Amino acid sequence: MAWWVIPAMVASTAVTVMGIQQQKKQMKANAAWKDYERQLNYHYEKGKRLTDQKKLMSEQRAAVGASGAQLFTGSNLLVAAEDMNEFENDMWFLEKGVALAKGTADSQLKGAITSANYQIGSTLLNSAASVGSYQADANFAKKFGTGTTGTGSTTATTGKV
């Protein structure tokens, strides 16, 4: 049995674990970028809706002023108040939509990281079992003068099974 097999198994396991760790870092970076993008979109949409609301209020003031009615009294006041309530409701739902999207993304990220952690654990356990099996085969070969096929089955060096 070659002396380099066990160190190669350990090195392979280390490279696999490092690769999974790098994937976890990339997942976190991607999640942070998507959160930043959501925040930018939220602020853009909020600014756009604020501008639209200002235009609507201005148009309402102009229409009421042109009609000769008193500004924001009676039914005019009710219309303006209802428009403002609708606007505030839209802003609330816009903000909550961003918060919900972040919560969903955070939950998905935690699931992916947990899966990666289990993959690391599985890799370590499989490698330890492989090294142990290889070592047991090597010890068996030393003790009884047999070779292995690498799968744990042994054949005598005399050719008998």
C-alpha positions in Angstrom: 0.0 0.0 0.0 1.3 3.4 -1.0 2.3 5.8 1.8 0.8 8.8 0.0 -2.8 7.5 -0.2 -3.9 8.7 3.3 -2.3 12.1 2.9 -4.0 12.5 -0.5 -7.3 11.6 1.1 -6.8 14.2 3.8 -5.7 16.8 1.2 -8.7 16.1 -0.9 -11.0 16.4 2.1 -9.4 19.7 3.0 -9.8 21.1 -0.5 -13.5 20.0 -0.5 -14.2 21.6 2.8 -12.4 24.8 1.7 -14.5 24.9 -1.4 -17.7 24.6 0.5 -16.6 27.3 2.9 -16.0 29.5 -0.1 -19.4 28.7 -1.4 -20.9 29.8 1.9 -19.0 33.1 1.7 -20.3 33.6 -1.8 -23.9 32.9 -0.7 -23.6 35.5 2.0 -22.2 38.1 -0.4 -24.9 37.4 -2.9 -27.6 37.8 -0.2 -26.0 41.1 0.9 -26.0 42.4 -2.7 -29.6 41.4 -3.3 -30.6 43.2 0.0 -28.8 46.3 -1.2 -30.6 46.1 -4.6 -34.0 45.7 -2.8 -33.2 48.8 -0.7 -32.3 50.8 -3.8 -35.4 49.8 -5.5 -37.5 50.6 -2.5 -36.0 54.1 -2.2 -36.5 54.7 -6.0 -40.1 53.5 -5.9 -40.8 55.6 -2.8 -39.3 58.7 -4.4 -41.3 58.1 -7.5 -44.6 57.7 -5.6 -43.9 60.8 -3.5 -43.4 62.8 -6.7 -46.6 61.3 -8.2 -48.5 62.2 -5.0 -47.2 65.8 -5.0 -48.4 66.1 -8.6 -51.8 64.7 -7.7 -52.2 67.1 -4.8 -51.1 70.0 -6.9 -53.6 69.1 -9.7 -56.3 68.9 -7.1 -55.5 72.3 -5.7 -55.4 73.8 -9.2 -58.7 72.2 -10.1 -60.4 73.4 -6.9 -58.9 76.9 -7.3 -60.0 77.1 -10.9 -63.6 76.1 -9.9 -63.8 78.9 -7.4 -64.6 76.6 -4.5 -62.9 77.0 -1.2 -59.7 75.0 -1.0 -59.8 71.7 0.9 -63.1 72.1 2.6 -66.2 69.9 2.5 -66.1 67.3 -0.2 -62.8 68.6 -1.5 -61.2 67.9 1.9 -62.7 64.4 2.0 -61.3 63.6 -1.5 -57.8 65.0 -0.5 -57.9 63.1 2.8 -58.9 59.8 1.0 -56.1 60.3 -1.6 -53.6 60.8 1.2 -54.8 57.8 3.2 -54.5 55.6 0.0 -51.0 57.0 -0.5 -49.9 56.3 3.0 -51.4 52.8 2.7 -49.4 52.2 -0.5 -46.2 53.4 1.2 -46.8 51.1 4.2 -47.3 48.1 1.9 -44.2 49.0 -0.2 -42.1 49.1 3.0 -43.6 45.8 4.3 -43.0 44.2 0.9 -39.3 45.0 1.2 -39.2 43.6 4.8 -40.9 40.4 3.7 -38.6 39.9 0.8 -35.6 40.3 3.1 -37.0 37.8 5.6 -37.6 35.3 2.8 -34.1 35.8 1.5 -32.6 35.5 5.0 -34.5 32.3 5.6 -33.3 30.8 2.2 -29.7 31.8 3.0 -29.9 30.1 6.4 -31.2 27.0 4.8 -28.4 27.0 2.2 -25.7 27.6 4.8 -27.1 24.8 7.0 -27.1 22.5 4.0 -23.5 23.4 3.3 -22.6 22.8 6.9 -24.1 19.3 6.7 -22.2 18.7 3.5 -19.0 19.6 5.3 -19.8 17.2 8.1 -20.7 14.4 5.7 -17.5 15.0 3.8 -15.4 14.8 6.9 -17.2 11.6 8.1 -16.9 9.9 4.7 -13.2 10.8 4.5 -12.5 9.5 8.1 -14.3 6.3 7.2 -12.3 5.9 4.0 -9.0 6.5 5.8 -10.0 4.1 8.5 -11.0 1.4 5.9 -7.8 1.9 4.0 -5.7 1.7 7.2 -7.6 -1.5 8.3 -6.9 -3.0 4.8 -3.3 -2.1 5.1 -3.0 -3.6 8.6 -4.8 -6.8 7.4 -2.4 -7.0 4.5 0.6 -6.7 6.8 -0.7 -9.2 9.3 -1.8 -11.9 6.8 0.2 -11.2 3.7 -2.7 -10.3 1.5 -3.5 -7.4 -0.8 -6.7 -5.4 -1.3 -8.6 -4.3 -4.2 -9.3 -1.0 -2.6 -12.9 -1.9 -1.8 -12.3 -3.8 1.4 -12.3 -7.2 -0.2 -9.0 -9.1 0.1 -7.3 -11.8 -1.9 -4.4 -13.9 -0.9 -1.1 -13.1 -2.6 -1.1 -16.8 -3.5 -4.1 -16.2 -5.8 -6.6 -18.1 -3.7 -9.9 -16.5 -2.8 
